[in-house]
């Protein structure tokens, strides 16, 4: 990430961005050139105790006191860089990188996780059962995230997103109907299935995908914008969910989430490219021609 920052700075000054990846692509045999870029980016080089195994190797690390201010500065700078990123030939990558985190949050995932006890209480479950069901949601989320990690490079990111979108549409529609009909008996089951579909698709794909689609020279800024969109939307959904549930009702709230997932399905089907088994350069080329 820090190499990407330094590369962008060099590019802005008109210099050649000699990242470690660039030295490999260019066929450069002087590995120290790559390491020197890391050092210039703020990574410090230290020699370990000569008495220890592997003492002939140099270790590189980013001190916490350096990385924390740098992360804050680059997060702010990335927002300013959005205007510049939109001028790139690969502006499609930026649009996708912002749309995917946005759609991930309007699925209602964090509202359901944060307010699970309240949602289960709305369905008539007792306090004890509500807390137990909330713990069950976390367990399902964990298991299906691990499962997705084993499939994401086998069947592809886009395929996982398509599977997840269909599953989320169905489960959210069933939850919405349950609130409309005041029949809450199956709502806990629907929410468990909902969490499983989310963890198997968006929960695993989003972070992998936004790390792949941006060109090397702006990857750090692009990822920062995607992450910022994700957490800003998470905050908005978390703060507005109780108000919406109270004012418009649980049925309408979950129906809104369902409609957003239908929009996501169209987005994945029509726009989202597949990145499985492709190099960063091939992905960049595809998005430029998108």
Backbone torsions as a table, in degrees:
resi	resn	phi	psi	omega
1	UNK	NA	-44.6	-178.0
2	UNK	-69.6	-31.1	175.0
3	UNK	-63.9	-39.5	177.3
4	UNK	-61.4	-40.3	177.5
5	UNK	-60.1	-46.9	-176.8
6	UNK	-66.8	-36.9	178.4
7	UNK	-62.3	-42.7	179.5
8	UNK	-63.4	-38.4	178.8
9	UNK	-64.9	-41.5	178.0
10	UNK	-64.5	-41.8	-179.3
11	UNK	-63.0	-38.8	-180.0
12	UNK	-64.7	-28.6	179.2
13	UNK	-87.9	-2.6	179.8
14	UNK	88.3	5.5	-180.0
15	UNK	-87.4	166.0	-179.7
16	UNK	-82.5	125.2	-175.5
17	UNK	-76.5	88.2	-176.7
18	UNK	-86.0	77.3	175.4
19	UNK	-81.5	165.0	174.7
20	UNK	-55.9	-36.8	176.7
21	UNK	-63.9	-39.2	179.2
22	UNK	-62.4	-40.1	-177.8
23	UNK	-65.4	-34.1	178.6
24	UNK	-71.6	-46.7	-179.9
25	UNK	-60.6	-38.9	-178.6
26	UNK	-77.0	-4.9	178.9
27	UNK	80.0	20.2	-178.1
28	UNK	-74.6	131.7	-179.2
29	UNK	-93.7	-7.9	-177.2
30	UNK	-87.8	88.3	-176.4
31	UNK	-61.2	-28.7	-179.4
32	UNK	-61.0	-25.6	177.4
33	UNK	-63.5	-42.5	178.6
34	UNK	-62.8	-44.4	179.6
35	UNK	-65.4	-34.2	-179.4
36	UNK	-63.2	-31.6	176.8
37	UNK	-64.7	-41.9	177.6
38	UNK	-61.3	-42.0	-180.0
39	UNK	-62.9	-42.1	179.6
40	UNK	-66.7	-25.3	178.9
41	UNK	-80.0	-4.5	176.7
42	UNK	115.8	-0.9	178.9
43	UNK	-81.3	134.1	-177.4
44	UNK	-98.1	147.2	-177.7
45	UNK	-108.5	128.5	-179.4
46	UNK	-132.3	155.8	176.4
47	UNK	-105.7	130.3	-178.2
48	UNK	-80.7	173.1	-177.4
49	UNK	-58.2	125.0	-178.0
50	UNK	-59.5	-21.5	-177.7
51	UNK	-80.6	-10.1	-177.0
52	UNK	-91.3	152.9	175.7
53	UNK	-59.3	141.3	179.2
54	UNK	76.5	20.4	-176.7
55	UNK	-69.7	-10.1	178.6
56	UNK	-81.0	-3.8	-178.7
57	UNK	-97.0	146.0	175.1
58	UNK	-91.7	140.1	178.4
59	UNK	-108.0	143.1	-180.0
60	UNK	-123.3	136.5	179.6
61	UNK	-148.1	158.5	177.1
62	UNK	-107.9	108.2	-178.8
63	UNK	-57.7	141.8	-178.7
64	UNK	-59.3	-39.7	-176.9
65	UNK	-65.4	-23.1	178.1
66	UNK	-89.1	-40.0	-172.0
67	UNK	-72.5	-34.2	-176.8
68	UNK	-66.0	-51.6	176.6
69	UNK	-61.7	-37.4	-179.9
70	UNK	-62.8	-40.8	180.0
71	UNK	-63.6	-40.1	179.3
72	UNK	-65.7	-45.8	-178.8
73	UNK	-62.2	-44.2	-177.3
74	UNK	-71.3	-29.3	177.1
75	UNK	-64.4	-42.5	177.7
76	UNK	-68.9	-43.4	-178.7
77	UNK	-63.4	-32.4	-179.0
78	UNK	-65.1	-35.7	178.2
79	UNK	-65.4	-39.8	177.4
80	UNK	-66.6	-30.7	-176.6
81	UNK	-75.4	-8.4	-177.6
82	UNK	-57.8	-40.6	-179.7
83	UNK	-62.3	-39.0	179.1
84	UNK	-70.7	-39.2	-179.5
85	UNK	-62.3	-34.8	-178.7
86	UNK	-66.5	-16.9	-179.7
87	UNK	-86.6	-8.8	-177.7
88	UNK	-73.7	153.6	174.9
89	UNK	-59.9	-26.2	-178.5
90	UNK	-95.2	34.1	179.5
91	UNK	-60.3	-21.8	176.7
92	UNK	-60.2	-37.1	178.4
93	UNK	-61.9	-38.8	179.4
94	UNK	-66.4	-43.7	-179.8
95	UNK	-61.5	-44.3	178.7
96	UNK	-66.4	-41.6	-178.2
97	UNK	-66.4	-21.9	175.9
98	UNK	-93.6	-35.9	-177.2
99	UNK	-68.3	-40.1	-176.5
100	UNK	-64.1	-47.9	176.0
101	UNK	-62.7	-36.7	178.3
102	UNK	-61.0	-50.1	-178.6
103	UNK	-65.8	-33.5	178.4
104	UNK	-59.1	-39.4	-177.2
105	UNK	-81.2	-33.2	178.7
106	UNK	-77.3	6.5	167.5
107	UNK	-74.8	-15.0	180.0
108	UNK	87.2	11.5	-173.2
109	UNK	-58.6	-48.5	-177.5
110	UNK	-72.8	-31.1	175.1
111	UNK	-62.7	-42.5	-179.4
112	UNK	-68.4	-42.2	-179.8
113	UNK	-68.4	-46.2	-177.7
114	UNK	-66.7	-38.7	-173.8
115	UNK	-109.9	24.5	-178.7
116	UNK	-56.3	-46.0	178.7
117	UNK	-58.8	-39.5	-179.8
118	UNK	-68.4	-40.3	179.6
119	UNK	-63.7	-46.0	179.2
120	UNK	-65.0	-34.4	177.1
121	UNK	-65.7	-35.3	177.3
122	UNK	-64.3	-26.7	-179.0
123	UNK	-84.6	-3.7	177.0
124	UNK	102.4	-0.3	177.4
125	UNK	-71.3	147.8	176.9
126	UNK	-71.3	169.6	-177.6
127	UNK	-59.8	-43.8	-179.5
128	UNK	-63.3	-44.7	179.4
129	UNK	-66.2	-34.7	179.4
130	UNK	-63.8	-45.4	-179.8
131	UNK	-67.2	-39.0	178.7
132	UNK	-64.8	-41.5	178.6
133	UNK	-65.3	-35.8	177.8
134	UNK	-63.3	-42.2	176.4
135	UNK	-63.0	-36.0	178.0
136	UNK	-64.8	-37.0	176.9
137	UNK	-60.9	-41.7	178.4
138	UNK	-63.1	-39.8	179.7
139	UNK	-65.8	-43.4	178.2
140	UNK	-63.2	-41.7	178.4
141	UNK	-58.6	-45.7	-179.0
142	UNK	-63.4	-48.5	-176.3
143	UNK	-63.8	-45.1	-176.1
144	UNK	-76.9	-22.8	171.6
145	UNK	-67.0	-43.4	176.5
146	UNK	-62.6	-39.1	178.9
147	UNK	-63.9	-41.8	179.7
148	UNK	-63.7	-34.2	178.9
149	UNK	-61.0	-29.7	179.4
150	UNK	-82.4	-16.7	-176.6
151	UNK	-108.5	-16.0	-171.5
152	UNK	-63.7	-31.0	178.0
153	UNK	-96.5	-1.0	177.7
154	UNK	-95.5	-50.5	-176.6
155	UNK	-106.3	-9.3	173.1
156	UNK	98.9	156.2	-178.5
157	UNK	-68.3	-43.9	-177.3
158	UNK	-64.1	-40.1	179.5
159	UNK	-64.2	-43.0	176.8
160	UNK	-60.3	-41.1	-179.6
161	UNK	-66.2	-37.3	177.5
162	UNK	-65.4	-44.7	177.9
163	UNK	-60.3	-46.6	-178.9
164	UNK	-64.1	-39.7	-179.1
165	UNK	-62.7	-45.2	178.0
166	UNK	-61.3	-44.5	-179.0
167	UNK	-64.0	-40.7	-179.6
168	UNK	-68.8	-39.0	177.9
169	UNK	-59.9	-46.9	-177.3
170	UNK	-65.7	-48.5	-176.1
171	UNK	-67.6	-40.8	178.6
172	UNK	-66.2	-36.5	176.8
173	UNK	-64.3	-39.4	178.9
174	UNK	-67.4	-39.9	177.8
175	UNK	-64.7	-43.2	179.2
176	UNK	-60.9	-45.1	179.1
177	UNK	-62.6	-35.9	179.1
178	UNK	-63.0	-38.7	178.1
179	UNK	-71.0	-38.4	178.6
180	UNK	-64.0	-39.4	-176.3
181	UNK	-90.6	-3.7	-179.3
182	UNK	58.9	29.0	176.2
183	UNK	-112.8	96.2	-170.5
184	UNK	-98.0	6.7	-172.7
185	UNK	-56.7	-40.1	-173.9
186	UNK	-97.9	0.6	-177.3
187	UNK	-57.1	-45.6	177.7
188	UNK	-56.5	-39.8	178.4
189	UNK	-65.3	-43.4	178.9
190	UNK	-59.7	-41.0	-178.7
191	UNK	-70.2	-34.8	175.8
192	UNK	-63.7	-43.2	178.4
193	UNK	-66.5	-38.8	176.9
194	UNK	-57.9	-49.1	179.9
195	UNK	-60.9	-39.7	179.5
196	UNK	-61.7	-45.8	179.4
197	UNK	-65.3	-40.8	180.0
198	UNK	-64.5	-48.2	-178.3
199	UNK	-63.4	-33.5	-178.3
200	UNK	-76.9	-15.9	-177.5
201	UNK	-121.6	-89.5	-174.6
202	UNK	-58.7	-42.1	-177.1
203	UNK	-57.1	-32.6	-179.6
204	UNK	-97.1	-33.5	-171.4
205	UNK	-77.0	-40.9	-168.2
206	UNK	-56.4	-45.1	-175.3
207	UNK	-73.7	-33.1	175.8
208	UNK	-68.9	-43.5	-173.1
209	UNK	-67.3	-45.4	-177.3
210	UNK	-72.0	-14.5	175.5
211	UNK	-84.6	-9.3	-176.0
212	UNK	-105.3	-28.1	-165.0
213	UNK	-86.8	-16.7	-176.7
214	UNK	-88.5	144.0	176.3
215	UNK	-59.2	154.3	-175.9
216	UNK	-54.6	-41.0	-172.7
217	UNK	-72.0	-16.4	179.8
218	UNK	-128.9	16.6	-175.2
219	UNK	-60.9	-43.4	-177.4
220	UNK	-62.4	-44.8	-179.8
221	UNK	-66.7	-40.7	179.8
222	UNK	-63.9	-43.5	177.7
223	UNK	-63.7	-37.8	179.0
224	UNK	-64.0	-41.4	178.2
225	UNK	-64.2	-42.1	178.3
226	UNK	-62.9	-44.5	179.4
227	UNK	-65.4	-40.1	178.8
228	UNK	-62.1	-43.8	177.5
229	UNK	-59.1	-43.4	-178.8
230	UNK	-58.9	-50.0	-173.7
231	UNK	-80.0	-28.9	173.9
232	UNK	-64.9	-44.9	178.1
233	UNK	-66.3	-34.2	177.3
234	UNK	-61.6	-42.0	179.4
235	UNK	-66.2	-43.3	-179.2
236	UNK	-62.4	-47.0	-179.6
237	UNK	-63.9	-41.7	-178.3
238	UNK	-64.6	-38.1	-178.0
239	UNK	-77.6	-30.8	-175.3
240	UNK	-91.8	-18.9	-175.9
241	UNK	-58.2	-48.7	-179.9
242	UNK	-59.2	-39.7	179.9
243	UNK	-65.0	-45.6	-179.6
244	UNK	-64.5	-42.9	-179.3
245	UNK	-61.7	-34.8	-179.5
246	UNK	-78.3	-40.8	-173.6
247	UNK	-83.5	-43.2	-176.2
248	UNK	-107.5	-8.5	177.1
249	UNK	93.4	155.2	-179.5
250	UNK	-63.7	-35.8	-179.2
251	UNK	-61.8	-48.1	180.0
252	UNK	-68.2	-36.2	179.8
253	UNK	-63.9	-47.9	179.9
254	UNK	-71.9	-27.0	174.1
255	UNK	-65.6	-38.5	176.2
256	UNK	-61.2	-46.2	177.9
257	UNK	-59.9	-39.4	179.8
258	UNK	-63.1	-44.4	179.4
259	UNK	-64.3	-36.3	177.4
260	UNK	-64.8	-35.5	178.2
261	UNK	-72.5	-27.7	172.9
262	UNK	-66.8	-39.3	174.8
263	UNK	-62.9	-38.1	177.7
264	UNK	-64.3	-40.2	178.4
265	UNK	-58.5	-44.9	178.0
266	UNK	-64.2	-39.7	179.3
267	UNK	-62.0	-47.3	-179.4
268	UNK	-66.4	-41.6	-177.1
269	UNK	-67.2	-43.1	-172.7
270	UNK	-94.2	-29.2	-168.4
271	UNK	-119.6	-44.6	-172.1
272	UNK	-64.8	123.2	178.3
273	UNK	-85.1	161.8	175.3
274	UNK	-91.4	133.0	-178.7
275	UNK	-114.2	0.6	-178.6
276	UNK	-61.5	131.3	174.7
277	UNK	70.4	18.3	-178.1
278	UNK	-118.9	145.7	178.0
279	UNK	-75.1	164.0	179.0
280	UNK	-61.0	-36.8	-179.8
281	UNK	-68.0	-38.1	177.8
282	UNK	-67.1	-40.0	178.0
283	UNK	-63.4	-44.6	179.5
284	UNK	-60.6	-43.2	180.0
285	UNK	-62.1	-41.6	-179.8
286	UNK	-63.4	-43.7	-177.9
287	UNK	-70.3	-33.0	176.4
288	UNK	-63.8	-36.1	-179.3
289	UNK	-89.2	-0.4	-174.5
290	UNK	-65.7	NA	NA
